[in-house]
């Protein structure tokens, strides 16, 4: 009971919803006939799983943007690095089933006349090693980058620009064939994961369930942090960094912790994304992808736990619809959505709902107090999140 109260009702609502999805979606796919209106076709399973990966990615950005005030335009880089780490493992599992039948070298290395496996590919034939790299590589890059940036007190738009420059530099590097990551084509033609064929419906369902679990864990971690004393300190750094430093705290350490943890979460999202989509290429480093992540968090409501999840699901489901029905208009729809949210819903969907719901509760309490019904105690925050981010 104490643990549930500490995390808050909203965290448990998201976790229970994800647990329900992890159970009901496989049941709707396997048990219901194809003619049933609630049947979920097999092709939709990895699509929904991809949306949930994006939700975890948006949540990772919300940790640093909504609660610490760091607008990162380079989170797509951490997502892609986690994806490449998983892609390297999947490529090593192909073995002699590749086009050229080489048991050691991936097909693109054989095509480019590589004679031996590069040293940074060693160990990726083991899942445990790849799993460590999924979180270690993005986390290490974020730690080193954040240490120098926050130590130099780079903030605001300047920090956003250099994070975007970081992901663009990685984009150019991974496009090179001599980097050993597949160049423009990237990594693809995966066969299996942990011995299970990727094209099997059971494997796809297993990856979907794993994504639900990972997102649930991410929500619990972020919820526990933001509702703790550390979370209050993060909000203090976001709202008044100079005052926080004046009273003796080191805001750069708070930022570095949040930025590193956020990058590791983004790496996990990328690792779950790759086997469900079946490819990872340098296009994932594109700066526009990082900007889209910001749109997801802004639409849902930054500074909340539920907002980034809702924003990622809504925007990406809309993207799937519009890119099929009217692909030439999708970018206009996305831009218009961002402008609309900025002008009329500056706190996002969830933030605006929380604000109006709180105002209604306060008004109801004041009316009850005037009538002598109940106590006039102030509004409680037992089921919500910490104070949402101020509108910009």
N, C-alpha and C positions, 0 to 999 in steps of 0.2 A: 504493500500500500504506500509506504514511504517512497519507494523507488518510482512508482507510478505518479505520485504527486510531484516528485522532483522533475521528471521528464515532461509532465504536462499532458493534458488530454489530447492536444492536437498531435503530438508525436505518436501516441498510441492509436489514434484514428488512422494515421497514415500507415503505420505498421500493420494494423489489422486489415486495412484495405488491400495492402500488398499481399498479405498472407491469404486473404480470400481470393485474390487474383491468381496466386500461385496454385490454388486448388481448383477453382472453378474454370479457369481457361483450359487446362488440360482435360478436364471432364467434358467441357463443351466441345472440344476437338475430337476426343476419342470415343465418347459414349453416345453423343447425339448424332443421329443420321444427317447426311448432307442436306436433306430437304427440310430439316427442322430450322425454324427462324432463329434460334439461338446457337446454331452450330457455328463454330469458328473454323474456317478452312486452314489447312496446314500452311499455306503461303503467308497467312496473316500472323502466325506465331512469331517468326523472326522479325516481322515488321513491328509488332507491339514490343518485342524485346528491345529493338533498336530505340524506340521511343523512351523506354525505361532507362536505357543507357544515357540518353540525352538528359533525362530527368536527374540522374545522378551527377552528370556533368554540370547542369545548371545549379544544383544544390552546392556543388563544390565552389562555383563562382560566388554564390550568394554568401558563403561563409566569409569571404574576404571583402566583397563589395557591400553587402547588406549590413554586416556586423562590425567591420573594421574600416570601411570607407575606401578600400583600395579598388579602383576600377581597372581591372586587368583586361587588356585586349589581347592577351597571349595564351589564354587557357586552352585554346585549340592545340597548342604545341604540346602541352602535358598529356592531353587526350591522345594525340597521335603517337607520342613516344610510348605510352602504355600499349597502344595498338600494335606498334612495330615490335615490341618485345613479345607479345603473344603471337604475332605473325611469324616471327623467327622460329618460335617453337613449332608452330604448325608446319612450316616449311621443312623443318628437320624431320618431321614425322612422315613425309611423303616417301623418302627412301628411293627404292628402285622403281616405284610406280610413276615417276616423272617421265617426261617426254624423252629424255636422254638416258634414263635408267641408271644414273649415277647415284650410288648409295650415300654419298657424303655431300656433294655439291648440289645446291639447288639448280634448277634448270637455267635461270638467268645467268648464273656464274659460268655454267658450261658454255652457254651461247657466247658469253663475252671472253672465253678462253682463260678463265681463272684456273690456276693450276692447283691451288690448295685453299682450304677453308680459312677465311680471315680469323685472326685471334679473337675478335669480339663476338664471333659466332659460337665459340666454345661454350659448352654447358647448356646450350639451348635445346639439346636433345632430351633434357630432363625437365619435367613440368615444374618441379619445385624451384629449380633455378630460374625459370622464366617467370614464375609467380613473384619471386623476390625482385627481379629486375623490373617488373611491371610497376612496383611502387618505389623502388630504389632510384631508378634513373630519373623519373620526373621529380621525385622529392629532392634528390641531390642537386639537380639543375635549379630548382626553385630556391633551395637553401643558399646556393652560391650566388645566384642572381639577386635574391632578396637581401642577403647579407650586405653586399656592396651598395645596393640601391637604398635600403632603409638606413644604413649607416651614414650614407651621404645626405640623408633627409630629402630624397627625391619624392615629391608628392604630386597629387593632382594630375593635371593633363600631361605633365612631363613624364610621370611614371607610366601612364597609359600609353604614351607614344613609344617609350623604350620597350615595353612589353610587346607591343605590336611589331617593333623592329626585331625583337628576338625571334618571334615565330616566323617572320618573313626571311630572316637569315637561315633558319632551319629549313624552310621551304626550298630555298636555293641550294642548300647543301644536299638535301635528300634527292633532289632532281638529278644530281650527278651520278653517272653510271659507276665511276670509280670509288664511290662511297661504300659500295657493297650492300646496298639495301634495295636493289631492283630498279633504281633510277625512276624514270617517268612512269613505268608500269607498276612499280611497287611489288608487293607480295600477294600472290593469289593462287588459285588452283589447289586449295587445301583439301586434304583427304579425311583426316580424322583428328580427334582430340581425346587423349587418355584412352586410346584404343577403340573409341566409338566413332562410327562413320558420321561425318557432319551432315550428310544429306538425309539420314534416317530421321523419321518424325520423332522418335523417342529422344534422340540427341538434341533436336531443336527444343523439345519440351523441357529437357533437362537444363539447357542453357537459359531458357526463359525463367525457370524457377530459380536458377542461380542468380539471375539479374534481379529478380524480386527480392531475394535474400540480401544481395549486396546493397540495393537501394534502402532496404529496411535498416541494415546496419549503419549505413551512411546517415540516415535520418536520426537514428538513436544517438550516434556520436555527436552530430552537430547540435541536436537538441540538448544533450547532456552538457556540452561545452557552453552553449549560449545561455543556459539557465543557471550556470555556476558563477562563482565569484570571478573566474577568468572571463566569462561572457560579459559580465558587467564592466570589467576592465576594458574589454574589446570595444564595447559601446562607448565608453568614456574616451578611448582613443579616437573613435570615429567622430564623436561630437565635439570634443575639445582636446585635441592632442597637446597643445601647448600647456594647458592647465594640468593635464595628466603628467607631463614631464616636470612641471613646476613642483608638484607635490611629492616627487621622488620616484615615480615609475619610469621605466625605459620603454617607450612606445615601440621602438624598433624591434625589440625582442617579441613583443606581442604580435606585431605585424609579421615577423619572420616565422613564428610558430603557425599562425593562421595560413600564411601563404604556402608554407611547405606542406602542411596537412591537406590543404585544398588541392595542391598539385598531385599528391598521392591518390586522392579520391578521383581526380580526373583521369589518372593513369589506369585505375581499376575500371572506370567506365569505358575507356578505350579498349582494354583487354577483353571485356565482355562483348564489345561492339563487333570486333573483327571476326570471330567465328560465326556470328549470326548473319553478318553481311557478306562475308566471303572474300574480302579484299581490303587491303590497306595500301594507300599510295600517298605521295607527297601532297596531293590536293587537300588532305586533311589539315595540313599546316597553313592553308590559305588564310590570310587575315580576315576575310569575310566570314569565315566559319566562327572565329572568335567573337566577331561582332554579333552574329546571330545568337550566340550564347547569352550575350548581354540583353538582347531583345527578349529572350525567353524569361530571364529573371525579372526584367522590367515589366513585362506584361502580367506575369503572375503576381509580382509584388516582392521587391527585395526587402530584406530584413525580416522575412517570415520563413517558416519551414515549408509550408504547404504551397506558397506562391511559386517558387521555381519549378516544382514538380508539375503543377497545373499549367504554368506557362509553357514548359517544354512539351507537354502532351498536346495542348491545344494548338500551338504554332506548328508543330511538326505534322500533326494529323491534317491541319489545314494545308500545309505544304504538299503533302501527298495527294490531297484532293485537287488542288489548283494546278500542280505541275502535270497532272493527268488530264484535267478538263480544259485548262487554259494556261499552258506553260508560259506563254509570252507575257502574262499579266501577274505572275507570282511575285516578282520583285516589287512591282507597284503595290500589290496588296500588302506585302511585308512592310514596305516603307510607310504606307498609309496607316497601318496598324500601330507602328511605333510612334508616329506623330500623334495619332488619336490618344494613345495611352499617355504620352508626355503632356498633352494639353488638358485632357479631361479626367484621366486616372493616374495622376502623378505617383501615387503609392501602389499602383497595380491593382489587380482584381481583388486579391486577398487583403491587401492593405486598406483599400477603400472600404471593403466590407467590414473589416475590423473597426475602422474609424466610425462608420455610421452605426454599427451595432453597439459600440461603446457609448455613442452619443444618445442612442435610444434608451439604453439601460440607465444612463445617468438621468435622463429626463423622467423616466418612469419612477426612479427612486425619489427624485425631488418632488414629484407629484404625490407619491405615497407619503412622503414625510410631511407635506403640507396638510394631507388629510389625516395624519396621525396613524398611518398604517405602516408598521415595521419601523426599523431603525433607519437613521439617515446616514448610515456608514457609506463611505466612498466606494467607488467601483473596485472590485477585486479582479486580479489577473491570475485566476487559478487554472484556467484552461487555455490561455493564449500563449503567445510567445513574448520574448522581451520586447522592449519598446521598438517599434518599427523605425526604419531609416527615414530621416526627414526628406521631404520632397525637394528636388533640385530645380 
